[in-house]
Amino acid sequence: MDLQDRLAVITGSASGIGRETAIELARKGCTCVLVDIQQDRLAEVLEEVRRHSPASTSEICDIGDEIQVKRMAQTVNERYGGIDILVNNAGVMIVKLFHDMSEEEFHRQLGVNFYGALHLIRAVVPIMQSRGKGVIINVTSLGGRLVVPGTGAYAASKAALHAFSESLHYEMKDKGIHVGIVVPGGTRTGIFEPSVSRLGDYYRDQSTMPPAKVARRIREAIEKEHFTTFVPLSSRLLLGIHDAFTEFFSKMLLRRTRPYFK
């Protein structure tokens, strides 16, 4: 899809990958709607986005709340006359071992990471269908395919989003709507803040990829309408090694992470 004069909705825009994606798309000619729950930080990002796209706006929205999402999508559609691009990026990660994680913490991650994306898709697809075109990019995670200790709820939510996205890709193709998946590895974002465990601190220190790199690949996935994009590309090789040598990989992973369980 050509990005010039397109309307893009980006969730989780107040920081990290969402922030960089909004800036990247604005630079390439999109009008952006920044969606997040963090009002102060969102206002700062919007100011930077408007340097490239003066008509861009922001919406405060808890994407885990279906009613809020429907209202937000309706507002955006009425304001701009359509939605061309949806980037489902918002995410929550709470790194705790299963026996330490509360039911509320488990459901919060599923509610934002999977159901939040689902709410957006349900709200936006009819708008795209009425125009006969659109691009939806769902940001999953390598952590949903290559699962590590303490991330059970997060991994389950991202694996669910990945699987759902694949099914939707086939269902929407003949309707003129492209559904793609971007799968980042460990990225230097605020998703680990505030840290609640030594294990979370360890994963944060291992996550060094700049979010701007992921944003560029998201932009390319929209322009070229790619189905699945791994960032970095080498993570696809890592996943292949994991699948081919599961026993060896699991022993090495446990050896590295076990000291951080307490």
C-alpha positions as a printed NumPy array, in Angstrom:
array([[  0.   ,   0.   ,   0.   ],
       [  1.216,   3.479,  -0.876],
       [  1.439,   5.445,   2.377],
       [  0.882,   8.926,   0.998],
       [ -2.31 ,  10.492,   2.398],
       [ -3.359,   7.315,   4.224],
       [ -5.024,   7.286,   7.633],
       [ -3.224,   5.024,  10.094],
       [ -4.365,   4.027,  13.589],
       [ -1.5  ,   2.889,  15.83 ],
       [ -2.1  ,   1.458,  19.3  ],
       [  0.449,   1.699,  22.092],
       [  1.695,   4.943,  20.57 ],
       [  2.886,   6.608,  23.773],
       [  6.219,   4.787,  23.817],
       [  8.486,   2.163,  22.283],
       [  7.552,   0.506,  19.   ],
       [  4.221,   2.34 ,  18.752],
       [  5.85 ,   5.739,  19.147],
       [  8.501,   5.005,  16.531],
       [  5.926,   3.535,  14.146],
       [  3.735,   6.636,  14.348],
       [  6.728,   8.861,  13.592],
       [  7.901,   6.588,  10.761],
       [  4.477,   6.512,   9.088],
       [  4.004,  10.271,   9.515],
       [  7.351,  10.885,   7.805],
       [  6.166,   8.777,   4.874],
       [  2.964,  10.75 ,   4.345],
       [  0.393,   9.149,   6.649],
       [ -2.018,  10.991,   8.869],
       [ -1.783,   9.138,  12.171],
       [ -4.191,   8.544,  15.023],
       [ -2.198,   7.717,  18.135],
       [ -4.009,   5.45 ,  20.58 ],
       [ -2.888,   4.817,  24.145],
       [ -3.99 ,   5.032,  27.762],
       [ -1.042,   7.217,  28.879],
       [ -2.316,  10.732,  28.228],
       [  0.767,  12.818,  29.117],
       [  3.239,  10.703,  27.159],
       [  0.833,  10.472,  24.225],
       [  0.652,  14.27 ,  24.011],
       [  4.452,  14.453,  23.767],
       [  4.547,  11.916,  20.934],
       [  1.719,  13.657,  19.084],
       [  3.681,  16.9  ,  19.132],
       [  6.591,  15.161,  17.415],
       [  4.342,  13.357,  14.904],
       [  2.662,  16.65 ,  13.935],
       [  5.998,  18.02 ,  12.755],
       [  5.599,  15.625,   9.823],
       [  1.8  ,  15.276,   9.745],
       [ -0.1  ,  18.3  ,  11.114],
       [ -3.525,  16.647,  10.78 ],
       [ -2.622,  13.757,  13.09 ],
       [ -4.53 ,  13.371,  16.355],
       [ -4.607,  11.171,  19.439],
       [ -7.238,   9.164,  21.279],
       [ -7.097,   8.076,  24.931],
       [ -8.467,   4.547,  24.954],
       [ -8.162,   1.384,  27.018],
       [ -8.186,  -1.176,  24.211],
       [ -9.144,  -3.897,  26.674],
       [-12.56 ,  -2.195,  26.884],
       [-14.602,  -3.086,  23.804],
       [-17.042,  -0.199,  24.269],
       [-14.209,   2.355,  24.383],
       [-12.685,   0.849,  21.25 ],
       [-15.951,   0.98 ,  19.283],
       [-16.464,   4.595,  20.312],
       [-12.899,   5.514,  19.341],
       [-13.145,   3.84 ,  15.914],
       [-16.446,   5.595,  15.206],
       [-14.95 ,   8.95 ,  16.179],
       [-11.93 ,   8.435,  13.912],
       [-14.094,   7.3  ,  11.001],
       [-16.367,  10.322,  11.319],
       [-13.413,  12.703,  11.621],
       [-11.376,  11.401,   8.678],
       [-13.901,   9.547,   6.523],
       [-12.202,   6.161,   6.783],
       [ -9.328,   4.103,   8.158],
       [ -6.696,   2.694,   5.791],
       [ -4.169,   1.138,   8.172],
       [ -4.393,  -0.441,  11.624],
       [ -1.26 ,  -1.322,  13.574],
       [ -2.111,  -3.415,  16.624],
       [  0.987,  -2.835,  18.714],
       [ -0.162,  -2.183,  22.306],
       [  1.062,  -4.784,  24.761],
       [  1.489,  -5.612,  28.435],
       [  4.086,  -7.975,  29.91 ],
       [  4.3  ,  -9.06 ,  33.537],
       [  7.24 , -11.399,  34.109],
       [  6.428, -13.725,  36.991],
       [  6.507, -17.456,  37.517],
       [  3.056, -19.04 ,  37.284],
       [  2.616, -19.589,  41.03 ],
       [  3.444, -15.919,  41.717],
       [  1.092, -14.432,  39.123],
       [ -2.401, -13.385,  40.171],
       [ -5.501, -14.171,  38.145],
       [ -5.923, -10.452,  37.503],
       [ -2.373, -10.142,  36.112],
       [ -2.919, -13.142,  33.852],
       [ -6.197, -11.809,  32.468],
       [ -4.812,  -8.288,  32.039],
       [ -2.159,  -9.547,  29.627],
       [ -4.656, -11.585,  27.627],
       [ -7.104,  -8.689,  27.723],
       [ -4.713,  -6.185,  26.181],
       [ -2.446,  -8.333,  24.021],
       [ -5.082, -10.541,  22.416],
       [ -8.574,  -9.241,  23.114],
       [ -7.457,  -5.631,  22.716],
       [ -6.272,  -6.387,  19.185],
       [ -9.469,  -8.347,  18.535],
       [-11.615,  -5.388,  19.653],
       [ -9.745,  -3.085,  17.248],
       [-10.094,  -5.51 ,  14.353],
       [-13.827,  -5.967,  14.952],
       [-14.288,  -2.193,  15.004],
       [-12.1  ,  -1.373,  11.995],
       [-12.8  ,  -4.193,   9.517],
       [-16.34 ,  -2.972,   8.628],
       [-14.9  ,   0.49 ,   7.906],
       [-12.23 ,  -1.008,   5.646],
       [-14.727,  -3.308,   3.942],
       [-16.955,  -0.372,   3.066],
       [-13.989,   1.1  ,   1.162],
       [-12.837,  -2.23 ,  -0.294],
       [ -9.285,  -1.925,   1.002],
       [ -7.119,  -1.764,   4.1  ],
       [ -4.03 ,  -3.104,   5.828],
       [ -3.922,  -4.575,   9.327],
       [ -0.56 ,  -5.299,  10.936],
       [ -0.58 ,  -7.258,  14.184],
       [  2.613,  -7.014,  16.206],
       [  3.106, -10.388,  17.873],
       [  6.396, -11.461,  19.453],
       [  9.162, -13.996,  19.098],
       [  8.248, -14.714,  22.723],
       [  4.967, -16.174,  21.515],
       [  6.835, -18.771,  19.467],
       [  9.989, -19.257,  21.534],
       [  8.666, -19.262,  25.083],
       [ 10.823, -18.541,  28.146],
       [ 10.081, -18.985,  31.877],
       [  7.96 , -16.375,  33.601],
       [  6.162, -15.269,  30.44 ],
       [  3.361, -17.84 ,  30.265],
       [  0.474, -15.365,  30.038],
       [  2.307, -12.999,  27.692],
       [  3.438, -15.859,  25.44 ],
       [ -0.067, -17.354,  25.362],
       [ -1.578, -14.01 ,  24.355],
       [  0.959, -13.425,  21.578],
       [  0.69 , -17.009,  20.293],
       [ -3.082, -16.575,  20.158],
       [ -2.734, -13.314,  18.228],
       [ -0.3  , -14.95 ,  15.79 ],
       [ -2.653, -17.874,  15.112],
       [ -5.707, -15.625,  14.805],
       [ -3.829, -13.348,  12.405],
       [ -2.955, -16.236,  10.105],
       [ -6.584, -17.306,   9.874],
       [ -7.725, -13.722,   9.301],
       [ -5.088, -13.26 ,   6.586],
       [ -6.826, -15.879,   4.42 ],
       [-10.352, -14.756,   5.294],
       [ -9.79 , -11.083,   4.47 ],
       [ -7.685, -11.427,   1.302],
       [-10.616, -11.564,  -1.122],
       [-12.213,  -8.591,   0.612],
       [ -9.261,  -6.341,  -0.257],
       [ -7.895,  -6.264,   3.294],
       [ -4.34 ,  -7.428,   3.92 ],
       [ -3.542,  -8.867,   7.361],
       [  0.132,  -9.2  ,   8.218],
       [  2.19 , -10.185,  11.238],
       [  5.369,  -8.527,  12.498],
       [  7.343, -10.67 ,  14.956],
       [  9.958,  -8.694,  16.915],
       [ 12.615, -10.245,  19.091],
       [ 13.776,  -8.609,  22.331],
       [ 13.28 ,  -4.865,  21.874],
       [ 14.409,  -1.983,  24.077],
       [ 11.014,  -0.616,  25.146],
       [  9.212,   0.212,  28.376],
       [  7.28 ,  -3.061,  28.406],
       [  9.381,  -4.319,  31.343],
       [  8.667,  -1.224,  33.442],
       [  7.972,  -1.334,  36.268],
       [ 10.002,  -4.483,  36.848],
       [  8.374,  -6.953,  39.232],
       [ 10.967,  -9.751,  39.271],
       [ 14.662, -10.512,  38.885],
       [ 13.721, -12.6  ,  35.856],
       [ 12.083,  -9.566,  34.271],
       [ 15.238,  -7.544,  34.925],
       [ 17.269, -10.242,  33.178],
       [ 15.04 , -10.238,  30.092],
       [ 15.06 ,  -6.435,  29.978],
       [ 18.856,  -6.402,  29.942],
       [ 18.85 ,  -8.91 ,  27.065],
       [ 16.403,  -6.837,  24.998],
       [ 18.63 ,  -4.439,  23.091],
       [ 17.056,  -3.994,  19.646],
       [ 16.089,  -0.332,  18.975],
       [ 12.311,   0.117,  18.532],
       [ 12.981,   2.287,  15.462],
       [ 14.279,  -0.823,  13.679],
       [ 10.983,  -2.614,  14.296],
       [  9.069,   0.473,  13.16 ],
       [ 10.889,   0.483,   9.832],
       [  9.992,  -3.158,   9.279],
       [  6.364,  -2.443,  10.151],
       [  6.359,   0.316,   7.548],
       [  7.856,  -2.067,   4.973],
       [  5.283,  -4.734,   5.869],
       [  2.517,  -2.221,   5.147],
       [  4.021,  -0.949,   1.898],
       [  4.835,  -4.406,   0.505],
       [  1.913,  -6.167,   2.192],
       [  4.117,  -8.898,   3.604],
       [  2.453, -11.782,   5.421],
       [  5.042, -12.487,   8.166],
       [  8.023, -10.295,   9.045],
       [ 10.623, -11.378,  11.606],
       [ 12.737,  -8.651,  13.227],
       [ 15.618,  -9.237,  13.11 ],
       [ 15.583, -11.767,  10.293],
       [ 18.067, -13.921,  12.242],
       [ 15.33 , -14.68 ,  14.805],
       [ 13.752, -16.97 ,  12.213],
       [ 16.97 , -19.018,  12.306],
       [ 16.889, -19.064,  16.116],
       [ 13.333, -20.366,  16.017],
       [ 14.381, -23.078,  13.574],
       [ 17.191, -24.186,  15.895],
       [ 14.744, -24.268,  18.802],
       [ 12.314, -26.476,  16.873],
       [ 15.023, -28.802,  15.57 ],
       [ 16.913, -29.222,  18.861],
       [ 14.223, -28.674,  21.468],
       [ 15.766, -30.751,  24.257],
       [ 19.183, -29.142,  23.937],
       [ 17.686, -25.661,  23.671],
       [ 15.494, -26.127,  26.736],
       [ 18.406, -27.332,  28.862],
       [ 20.521, -24.329,  27.88 ],
       [ 17.637, -21.927,  28.501],
       [ 16.912, -23.367,  31.931],
       [ 20.582, -23.192,  32.867],
       [ 20.641, -19.485,  32.031],
       [ 17.358, -18.48 ,  33.646],
       [ 17.083, -20.697,  36.739],
       [ 19.319, -18.394,  38.882],
       [ 16.724, -15.618,  38.433],
       [ 13.696, -17.644,  39.56 ],
       [ 13.894, -16.32 ,  43.142]])
